[in-house]
Amino acid sequence: MTESPLDMFQLNSNIDEIHLGQHVLAEFFECDPNTLNSLDKVEKYMIDSALECGATIVQKCFHMFSPYGVSGVVIIAESHLAIHTWPELGYAAVDLFTCGSKCDPKVAYEFLKDKFCSKRASFTELKRGIITRNTMKVAERPFEIMEQIES
């Protein structure tokens, strides 16, 4: 069972607000086109990235497009990891959404950057589902950017 962020929040009264999830939106550039056009490799690396970051895999679904490109999702107990590739451009767009404190989507990002042989990459990490201690309800405001990295 995944630890609830609310459990952590209730234990630490010094925190003014928490977020339910971390959503990393990743861009991988100048990747190996053969890897990005391989259903087997993309599926394996997405599953391995989920395991690497500490996630619990529930289900997976991947599709190979004609003439090229792969889309897929790994459903994890902590949320999901999704991808779409453009091998002809050496580009992959990846969503890494995790909830709770068990897994770190940035670990999955680094893993995929290496496996796709990405020469340049970037990500934006968002806070999702912000809860304030005063109300103990999800604030009705947009997500917050936690971090942005280009490498």
N, C-alpha and C positions, 0 to 999 in steps of 0.2 A: 504494500500500500504506500502511496506517495505521501510524504509529509506535507501537510497543509501549511501555506504561508501564514494562515491565521493562527495556527499553533505556535509558530515562532514569534508572531506579533504579540500574542497574549503573554508569552514568557518574558519578553523584553519591553518593559514599559517606557524605556528611554527613547524608543523609536516613535517619531511623529507620524510616519506613513510607511507603508510597504507597497509592493506591487505583486500581483498574482503571477505574472509571467514575464519572461525575457524573450524578446523577439529579435533575432539577428537576421537582418536582410543582407545577404552576401552577394557580391559580384566577383566572378572569377574571369580574368582576361588572359589571352594568349596561352590557353590551355592546350594540351595534347588532343588534337581533333579525333584521333583514333579511340582514345579513352572516352571522350564525350559522345561518340557514336556507337558505343558498345553497351547494349542493354545489360549484359552480364556484369561488366565492370562498374557501370554507374549504380546498379542495384547493390552490388557487393560493397562498394565504397560508402554508399548511403547507410546501409545496415551497419557496417563496421564503424562509421562515424557516430551512430547512435550508441553503440556499445562502448566506444571509446570515451564518450562524454558521460557515461554512467546511466543512460536511459534504459527503460524496460520496453522492449519491442512487443507490440500487440498484433500488428498486421502490416502488410506491405502490398503495394500495387504499382507496377511499372509498365510503361508502354513505349514501344519503338515506333517512330514515325517513318514514313516513306516520303522522300528518299533518305532523310537523315534526321537525327534528333531523338532525344529520350526525355520523357516526363515520368515523374514518379513521386510517391509519397510513402514514408514510413510512419505509421501511426505508433506513437509511444504512449505509455501510461501517463507521461508528463506533458503530452500534446502531440506535436508532429514535426517531421522534417520533410521538406518538399523541394523538388528540383525540376528545372527545364533546361535542356542544353541546345545550343546552336553550334554543332561541330564545325560547320562551314565558316564560322566566325571565331572559333576558338573560345567561345563564351558560354558561361553557365550562370543562371540566376538561381539562388538557393534561399529558402526560408528555413530558419532553425528556431522553432518556438518551443520553449520549455517552461514548465510551471514548477514551483517549489524550489527547494535548495539542493536536491539530490544530484542534478546534472547541470553542466555548464555548456551552453551552446557555442561558446567561443572555442572550446576544445574541439568540437565537431568542425568548426570553421577551419581551424589550423590543420586538422587531419585532412579535410577535403582539398584544401589549398595544395598540400603536398601530393596527394594522390592524383589530382588533375594536372599536376606539373604546371600550375598557374604561375606565370612570370610576374603578374600584377594582380592584386586583389584589393577589395575594400569591403567594409561592412558598416552598417549602422545598427546599433543596439537600442531597442525601444523598451521602455517600461510599459507594461499592459496591465490594466485592472488595478488602478491605484486606490488604496484604501487608507483613509485617515483614522487615527486613533480616536479622535473626538466623536466621529459618527459611526465607525465600524461598518461603513457602507462603501461600495465602489463609487468613487467620485465621478461625476458626469462631466469629464473633461477629456480632451484628447490625450493620447499617449505622450510620454516624455522621452526625448532622446537622451540616452545614458552615455553613449560613447560612439564616436565615428573614427574609423581607422582606414588609412590607405597604406598599402605596402607593395 
